[in-house]
Amino acid sequence: MTPARRSPCPIANTLDLVGDRWTLLVIRDMMFFKKQRFDEFLDSAEGISTNILASRLKQLEAQGLVQKQPYSNHSRRMNYQLTELGKSLRPVLKSMVVWGLRNLPDTAVPDQED
């Protein structure tokens, strides 16, 4: 079921998917820092709480931006990976990095694997 849209505006609809305080940071961690496991996301400097992280991962999966797969015999241990749709946000995040570095004092790019 697709949620009702406020308008046909692509910016408004994109923000409805990824515009909250945490979603792009979770995507950032997957995309640039290769994080895949729940506890890895919790280690991010921004300090996301466990209930918010669980909610965001569930939403990202429902939206088709992330897929999860078990990584052990324990049914609750999951690896999360970006789908092709999720990976397609790379230019958006890179543009945000460039804008932030140019316009926001005291910002820097942490070491990354990408």
Buried (B, 14 or more C-beta within 10 A) or exposed (E): EEEEEEEEEEEEBEEBBBEBEBBBBBBBBBBBBEBBEBEBBEEBEEEBEEEBBEBBBEBBBEBEBBBBEEEEEEEEEBBBBBBEEBEEBBEEBEEEEEEEEEEEEEEEEEEEEE
